[in-house]
Amino acid sequence: MGRVFRLSSLALKYLLGKFLCLFLLS
């Protein structure tokens, strides 16, 4: 359970960073 949660949180951080980069670049 903990591993899945860590993986999902990592993916969320990755997606958030991606959107932030796109927002800042545009």
C-alpha positions, 0 to 999 in steps of 0.5 A: 500500500505504501509503495503504491501511494509513493508511486502515485504521489511521485507521478502527481508531482511529475504531472504538476511540474510538467503543467507548471513548466508549460504554464510558465513557458507559455 
